């Protein structure tokens, strides 16, 4: 059992209610993967001097290091969404061989592995 997580967010595969509620296959996830892969629109707000990135209705919110970082994360999410749309339209497209796809994937890997 873990009593402390570095991130306040957990993802799970299955939620079951028997005599109690049980969560199966649960993992901690940091904010950048949630913003990049979590669905919904990314919003940036200036709140009390901090640039806050949020999804849709604000259920995920975190402070970015700067306005530039917030804008870059939002732009990376837009690029990923467009790349996925391109892949859906053209399933045979190799994202790793496409220069744009390779750059976007590389940036995402670097972001989520070094944060």
C-alpha angles and dihedrals in degrees: 000000000000120000099183132042126190090224127046091223129087129181124204139188101214139016117198130185117204119135084332137008114272128190116207130199095012124177135178114244129190124229100258095062089047092052093045099042106017101091127233130080122304116232131188122205135175106230122174091336095311128107107232124197115206140170122233108304095011099263088136113043132161139160116253121217090243143344089264092055091049092051092046092052090049091049092047089054090051091049091049091050091051092046090053091049089052090050092050090051092046109029093178092060111116105221093197093054094047109088093220093046092046092051094048094047091046092052092049093049091049093047097050095041098047103040 
